[in-house]
Amino acid sequence: MASERNSRAHRVVVLALPGVIPFELSIPHRIFGRAFSPAGDPLYTVVTCTSVPGLVPTEADFEVYVEHGPETLATADTVLVPAAYEPDVLFRDGRLPGPLAEVFARIRPGTRMASICTGGFYLAAAGYLDGRPATTHWSWAERFQRLFPSVRVDPDVLYVDDGDVLTSAGVAAGIDLCLHLVRRDHGSAIANDVARRSVVPPHRDGGQAQYVRRPVPEPQLATTSAARGWALGRLHQPIQLRDLAEQESMSVRTFTRRFREEVGVSPGQWLTQQRVERARQLLESTDLSVDEVARSAGFGTAQSMRQHLQSALGVPPTTYRRTFRADRT
């Protein structure tokens, strides 16, 4: 029975290439491997493969043994490429050597593709990112854009979801990406449970721009965290920018600048993100009508919520509810 359940699980194949970073390599197993249905069934099967089975050198002072070869890629529903720093020709000239190109040729058309950090270089060189938006670690973004001018590189975000191809920024942003995939596949409740098991936040505010070193860092004596906490407790109410600024005893201008520095997005964008997340949770876990969810999440009207969910999630509220409530029955 267990093997029968696993055969229905979404199959994630992680491609471990020479020079792989061990932390990024471990993320998919940790996140997808902790995703279970309410009945306790695993929702994903995670398998690691490499170009030549055996010992794979890592960026650290040890190697990892990978049993499966590139033929495993043909069995994937999702292929995920973690950060690695070989071969040199990829990061110097933006192309894959012949044997590595043959590895990527084994991936079936229609397979969902994802990368963590510099894993995006492999996707770009294999042609998956032509004309698409993408991201990578902020310190590699300039080179990424120079080597792959057809890619629309966004160096500020934690991850980019372009439907069947997703890319993330560096290091811990791989956790954000994998949690996003669980949330997209199975809803917020399951993604939040995975986050709790992994002792990480289910969703981080803002993007990687907040982690870039500034030439002249400004001392952060005051923060906007109290205002954010205040807002989260009353998302169902109208909240103006001046209301948030008053919670920190700042002028609107100072508060807006400080908020963007800390969170990476404007206060208005952050509020919309939180309201979308609240609406998702209510649609998944309650029997409230769409109008009631809209009011409880602070959108005011069903039409306003419909527009915001369509923009953020690509589906209207009724479709989202039908998909993710049915998923847990």
C-alpha positions in Angstrom: 0.0 0.0 0.0 2.9 2.4 0.8 4.4 1.9 -2.6 1.1 2.4 -4.2 0.7 5.8 -2.4 4.3 6.8 -3.3 3.6 6.1 -7.0 0.9 8.8 -6.9 3.2 11.3 -5.2 4.7 14.1 -7.3 8.3 13.1 -8.2 11.0 15.6 -7.6 14.4 14.8 -9.1 17.3 16.8 -7.8 20.3 17.1 -10.1 23.6 17.1 -8.1 26.4 18.4 -10.3 30.1 18.6 -9.5 30.8 21.6 -7.2 27.3 21.4 -5.7 26.7 23.4 -2.4 25.7 20.9 0.2 23.2 23.2 1.9 21.3 23.9 -1.3 21.4 20.2 -2.2 19.7 19.3 1.1 16.8 21.8 0.8 14.5 19.9 -1.5 14.7 16.7 0.6 14.0 18.6 3.8 11.0 20.6 2.4 9.3 18.2 0.0 10.1 15.2 2.2 8.1 16.8 5.1 4.9 17.4 3.0 2.1 15.0 4.0 -1.6 14.9 3.3 -4.0 15.1 6.3 -4.1 11.3 6.1 -0.3 11.2 6.5 0.5 10.2 3.0 3.7 11.6 1.4 2.9 14.2 -1.3 6.3 14.1 -2.9 9.0 11.5 -3.7 12.4 13.1 -3.8 15.3 11.4 -5.7 18.8 12.7 -6.3 20.7 12.0 -9.5 23.9 13.1 -11.1 25.6 13.0 -14.5 27.9 10.1 -13.6 26.8 7.9 -10.6 29.3 7.7 -7.8 31.1 10.2 -5.7 30.3 13.8 -6.5 32.6 16.6 -5.3 31.0 19.4 -3.4 32.0 23.0 -2.6 32.8 21.8 0.9 35.7 19.5 2.0 33.7 16.3 1.3 32.1 14.3 -1.5 28.6 12.9 -1.6 27.7 9.5 -3.1 24.9 9.7 -5.6 23.5 6.3 -6.7 21.2 7.4 -9.6 22.4 8.6 -13.0 21.0 11.0 -15.5 18.4 8.5 -16.8 16.4 9.3 -13.6 15.6 12.8 -15.0 13.2 11.3 -17.5 11.0 10.1 -14.6 10.6 13.5 -13.0 7.5 15.7 -12.6 9.8 18.4 -11.3 13.6 18.8 -11.9 15.4 20.9 -9.4 19.0 22.1 -9.9 20.7 23.4 -6.8 23.7 25.8 -6.9 27.0 24.5 -8.2 30.1 26.2 -9.5 31.4 23.8 -12.2 32.1 23.7 -15.1 34.1 26.9 -15.6 32.9 27.2 -19.2 29.4 27.7 -18.0 30.2 30.6 -15.7 32.7 32.1 -18.2 31.0 31.7 -21.5 27.4 30.8 -20.6 27.3 27.4 -22.4 27.1 23.8 -21.3 29.8 21.3 -22.4 28.5 18.5 -24.6 28.1 15.8 -21.9 26.2 18.1 -19.6 24.0 19.2 -22.5 23.2 15.6 -23.0 22.2 15.3 -19.4 19.6 18.0 -19.7 18.4 16.5 -23.0 17.1 13.6 -21.0 14.4 15.7 -19.3 10.9 15.1 -20.8 9.1 18.1 -22.4 6.6 19.6 -20.0 8.6 18.8 -16.9 8.5 21.6 -14.3 12.0 23.1 -13.9 13.3 24.9 -10.9 16.7 26.1 -9.7 18.3 27.4 -6.5 20.9 30.2 -6.7 23.4 29.6 -9.5 21.4 26.6 -10.6 19.7 29.2 -12.8 22.9 29.3 -15.0 22.3 25.7 -16.0 18.7 26.3 -16.8 19.6 29.4 -18.9 22.4 27.6 -20.8 20.0 24.7 -21.5 17.5 27.2 -23.0 14.8 27.0 -20.4 14.9 30.7 -19.5 15.0 32.3 -23.0 12.7 35.4 -22.9 11.6 34.6 -19.3 11.9 36.4 -16.0 14.4 34.8 -13.6 16.6 35.5 -10.6 19.8 34.2 -9.0 22.0 35.2 -6.0 22.3 39.0 -6.1 26.1 38.8 -6.3 25.8 36.8 -9.5 23.0 38.8 -11.1 25.1 41.1 -13.2 27.1 38.2 -14.7 23.9 36.2 -15.2 22.4 39.0 -17.2 25.6 39.5 -19.2 25.9 35.9 -20.2 22.2 35.4 -20.9 20.9 38.7 -22.3 17.6 37.1 -23.4 16.7 36.4 -19.7 14.8 39.1 -17.8 16.9 39.0 -14.6 15.3 40.5 -11.5 18.1 40.7 -8.8 15.8 41.9 -6.1 13.3 39.1 -5.5 13.6 35.9 -3.5 12.2 33.7 -6.3 10.5 34.0 -9.6 7.5 31.7 -10.5 7.0 31.7 -14.3 4.6 28.8 -14.3 6.6 25.7 -15.5 10.0 27.3 -14.8 11.0 28.7 -11.4 14.2 30.2 -10.1 15.4 31.4 -6.7 18.0 33.7 -5.2 20.8 32.3 -3.2 21.1 30.0 -0.2 18.1 30.2 2.1 15.9 31.6 -0.8 15.9 27.9 -1.9 13.7 27.2 1.1 11.3 30.0 0.1 11.1 28.6 -3.4 10.4 25.0 -2.2 7.8 26.2 0.3 6.2 28.2 -2.5 6.0 25.1 -4.6 4.3 23.2 -1.8 1.9 26.1 -1.3 1.2 26.2 -5.0 0.7 22.5 -5.3 -1.2 21.8 -2.0 -2.3 25.1 -0.4 -1.2 27.2 2.5 -2.1 24.8 5.3 0.2 22.1 4.2 3.0 24.5 3.3 2.7 26.2 6.7 2.9 22.7 8.4 6.1 22.0 6.5 7.5 25.4 7.6 6.7 24.6 11.2 8.4 21.2 11.0 11.4 22.9 9.5 11.4 25.8 12.0 11.4 28.4 9.3 8.8 31.2 8.5 6.2 30.0 5.9 6.7 33.2 4.0 9.4 35.9 4.1 8.5 39.5 3.5 10.2 41.4 0.7 13.1 40.3 -1.5 16.9 39.8 -1.5 17.5 43.5 -2.1 17.2 43.9 1.7 20.3 41.7 2.1 22.6 43.5 -0.3 25.4 45.4 1.5 24.9 49.2 1.1 27.9 51.5 0.5 27.0 53.6 3.5 24.7 51.6 5.8 22.3 53.7 7.8 22.1 52.9 11.5 18.8 51.2 12.2 17.9 52.5 15.6 14.2 52.2 15.0 12.3 49.4 13.1 8.9 49.0 11.6 8.1 45.7 13.2 5.6 47.1 15.7 3.6 48.6 12.8 3.6 45.3 11.0 2.4 43.4 14.0 -0.3 46.0 14.6 -1.5 45.7 11.0 -1.6 41.9 11.0 -4.0 42.1 14.0 -6.5 44.3 12.0 -6.2 43.3 8.4 -10.0 43.3 8.2 -10.0 47.0 8.8 -9.0 49.9 6.5 -5.3 50.7 7.1 -3.8 53.9 5.8 -0.1 54.6 5.5 -0.3 57.4 8.1 -1.8 54.8 10.5 1.2 52.6 10.1 3.6 55.5 10.5 1.9 56.6 13.7 2.6 53.2 15.3 6.3 54.0 15.0 6.0 57.8 15.7 7.5 58.5 12.3 6.6 60.8 9.5 5.1 59.0 6.5 8.1 59.7 4.4 10.6 58.3 7.0 8.4 55.3 7.7 8.0 54.5 4.0 11.8 54.7 3.5 12.6 52.6 6.6 9.9 50.0 5.8 11.3 49.5 2.3 14.8 49.2 3.6 13.7 46.5 6.1 11.1 44.6 4.2 12.1 45.1 0.5 8.7 46.3 -0.7 6.4 49.3 0.0 3.9 49.2 2.8 1.1 49.0 0.4 2.6 46.0 -1.4 3.2 44.3 1.9 -0.4 44.8 3.1 -1.7 43.3 -0.1 0.6 40.3 0.3 -0.7 39.7 3.8 -4.3 40.1 2.8 -3.8 37.6 0.0 -2.3 35.2 2.4 -5.2 35.7 4.9 -7.7 35.1 2.1 -6.0 31.9 1.1 -6.1 30.6 4.6 -9.8 31.4 5.0 -10.7 29.9 1.6 -8.9 26.7 2.5 -10.0 26.3 6.1 -13.5 27.9 6.5 -16.9 27.8 5.0 -17.2 31.6 4.8 -18.7 33.0 1.6 -16.4 34.8 -0.8 -17.9 38.1 0.3 -17.2 37.3 3.9 -13.6 36.2 3.2 -13.1 39.4 1.3 -14.3 41.5 4.2 -12.3 39.4 6.8 -9.1 39.7 4.7 -9.5 43.5 4.3 -10.3 43.6 0.6 -13.7 45.1 1.2 -15.5 43.6 -1.8 -15.4 40.2 -3.5 -14.5 42.0 -6.8 -11.4 43.6 -5.2 -10.3 40.3 -3.7 -11.0 38.5 -7.0 -8.7 40.9 -8.8 -5.9 40.6 -6.3 -6.0 36.8 -6.1 -6.1 36.5 -9.9 -3.0 38.8 -10.1 -1.1 37.0 -7.3 -2.2 33.4 -7.8 -3.5 33.2 -11.3 -6.9 31.9 -10.3 -10.1 33.4 -8.8 -11.2 32.7 -5.2 -13.8 30.0 -6.1 -11.3 28.1 -8.2 -8.7 28.3 -5.5 -11.1 27.1 -2.8 -12.3 24.2 -5.0 -8.8 23.1 -5.7 -7.3 23.2 -2.2 -10.4 22.2 -0.2 -10.8 19.2 -2.4 -7.1 18.4 -2.1 -7.5 17.7 1.6 -10.7 15.7 1.5 
